[in-house]
Amino acid sequence: MASPTDMGAIADWFEHRPINKASRTALAEKLRSRFDFVGIEWADQNGAEVRMLDYACGPGFLSRLFAPRVSSVTAIDAAQAMVDRYRARIGELGDIHEGTKVVVGDLLLDSVESPALAGREFFDFDLVAVGAALHHFPDPARAVEVLARRLKLGGVLYVQDLFHNGGQTGEEEKGPRGYTEEEMRAMMDGAGLGDFKFESLPGETEIELLSEEVVRVKLFVTRARKEG
């Protein structure tokens, strides 16, 4: 079977493969059961404004997950194809979808910060979330630093990604390596964030690759807070 080649088609392929759909549903349930892990007061609990930045948002998995608990979402992705797919499903965010800002942009460029992403509306977030994207960034430690600067005081950087237990080497690993708890702690510390928490999610997650090979991976969630 021929594999898709452009980014949008690849995203659609991954989204609709039955194994990947089932794994995504299971992951969503695991993350919903861990809302308290995030460590912020949600908008649906006290009516407070809770602003979320979904960075490298893709089609919007984390936005849809957190939408019932926040008051606004700003979503950024470097790929127009991903932004288009996010917008196509924006109604699934519920009541907050009309005020959701979705833009093409890259906060991690080495050059001077893009003026389009320098406005105050792109800072002072209560929650900055990155789902299954950190391992794609060329310099993840720098990415954590850059994203930490987008938080308000007391805000939380939340990352969901591949877990590496430190014992896999060589042919035991397929695809991206993932991160250990110690590596994530070092990155959060390096960005000046504290109140660090990390959890390896139970069980394994099946992912069907473009080659149609099915691999099993471990996932984690972690978060750290911008403290005064």
N, C-alpha and C positions, 0 to 999 in steps of 0.2 A: 504494500500500500504506500502511495506517495505521501510524504509528509508536507504540511503547509510550510511556506517559506517566509511570508511577510509577518510582521509582528502581530498585526490584528488577527490574521487567520490562525496563527499559532495560539493566541490567547483564546480564541473561540474553540479551537480544537481541545485545549486543556479543559476549558469550562464545561464542555459537553460530553466528555468521555465518562461513561457510567461509573467507573472506578473513582475517577477524580471528583465527580459530583458527590458520591457517597462519602468520600473522605472529607470533602469540604463541609458537608452537613454535620458530620461527626465532630470536626474541629470547631465549628460554630457553637455547638452545644457545650463543648469543653470550655470554650472561652466565656460563654454566657454564665456558666456556673462559677466563674472566677472573676466576676465584676468587682467584688470587694478587693481582690488582689491589686487592682489598679490604684486604689488608694486616694480617690478624689470623691468629693460630694457631688452626686449626680443631680442634674437639673430636675429630673422627675421626682426627686426626694424632697427638695427644699425650694424649688422654683428659682434657684440661682442661675445666673448665666454661666454656661459651661461651653467654652469654645474649643473645637477640635480641629487639628490639622492632620489630614490623612496624606502622608507623603509617600510618593511612589504608589499612588492609590490603585493603579490598575483598574479593573472594572468596578471596584468599590466594595470589596468584601468587608473590610473593617468599618467603613462608613455605615454600611447597612447594619452591621452588628451593634455599633454604638449609637446609632441614630435615635433610638427611643430614650436614651439616657442623657443626651446632650442637647444644647439649645441651638447650636449652629455648627456647620461643617465647612471647612475649606479644604479642597482636594487639589493636589498638584501631582502631575506626572510629566516626565520628560518626553513621552511619546504621544503624539496627537491621536494615534489609533486607540490608546488606552483611555484618553479623555473622551473620545467619541463613544466608547463603549460604556463608560461611566455615565455620561449624559443620557444614553439610551435607557438606562435603568434608574434614573434619578428619582422617579416617582416612588420607588421602593423604599426611599428614606422616610416616607410618611410626612407628617405635618411640617417638618423643617425643610422639605426639599425645595420650596420656592426661594428660600434665602441662601441656598447652598452655592458657594463659589467654586467653580471647577476651571482650572487653568493649566495650560501647558507651560512647564518651567522646570528648571534644573537648579536647585540650590547648591549643588556640589561642584559647580564649575570652578576651575582654578583662577579664572579671570575675575575682574571686579564684579561685585554683586550686581545682578540684573536689576535695573531700575524698576522693571515691572513687578518685581517681588520685594521691593524695598519699602513699600508703604506700611503704615502702622497696622493695616488690616492683616498683614502677614506676620505679625509678632504678637507676643503676649497671650499665647494659647494656654489653656488649662491642661490640654492633652495633645501631645504630638505622638501619632501612632505610625508605625512602620510594620507592615505585614509581609513576611516572606520575601523581603527585598534587600535586607542588609548584605546578604552574601553576594548580591549582584554588584554592589558598589565597589569601585576600584580601591578605595581607601575607607574601610568601614569606621575606623577610629576617628578620622576627620569628619565623616558623615555624622557621627554621634555628636561631635563638638558643634558642628554647624546647626544641627537640629535642636540641640540644647539651647542655643541662643534665641530660638524662636519661642521659648517658654516664658510664661509669666513667673514671678516669684511664687513658689509653691506648686507650680505646674509639674506635670509628670511626662517623661519620655517613656513610651511603651513600645516594646519590640517583640514580635513573634517571628521565630525563624527556626532553622535547622539546628538540632542539638548534636554536639560532638562530645562523646564521653571520655575522650582522651586515650582510648584503647584501640581505636581502629586505625589501621595503616595499610598502605599499598592497595592491593586488589580488594580488600574488604570494603573499601569505600567506592561508591559510584556517585558521580555528580559532585556538587559543591560539598565542601568539608563540614560546614557548620561551625558552631562555637561552643566552647566550654563555659561553665559558670564563671570560672576565673578570668577568662578572656573578656566576657561581657562586663564583669565587675571593673576590670582595668580600664575598659573603654569609657564606662560611665564615670569612674573616678577621674580619668583624664579630662573629661568634659566639665568637671567641677560639680557633678551631680552627686547627691547623697541619698540616704534612705533606700538603699538598693535592695531589691528583692528579685528572686529567680526561682522558677519552677520548671522542671522537666515534666512535660505532660505525660500522663499514663498511656501505655500501649504504644503501638507503632501505627504509622499512617502509610497507606498504600498510595503510590503515585505512578500513573502510567506515563511513561516518557514518549517522546516523539518516535522513538524506535519501536514503540509498542511493548517494550520491556516494562514490567511492573517491579518497582523497587519499594522497599519498606524503609521508612525513615523515622527518626525520633524528632519531636518538636519541643520547643520551650517557649515560655513567655518570661519576660523580664521587664522591670521598670525601675526608674530612679527619679528623684525629685530635685528640682532647682530650689536650693535652700539659700537663705540670706546669710 
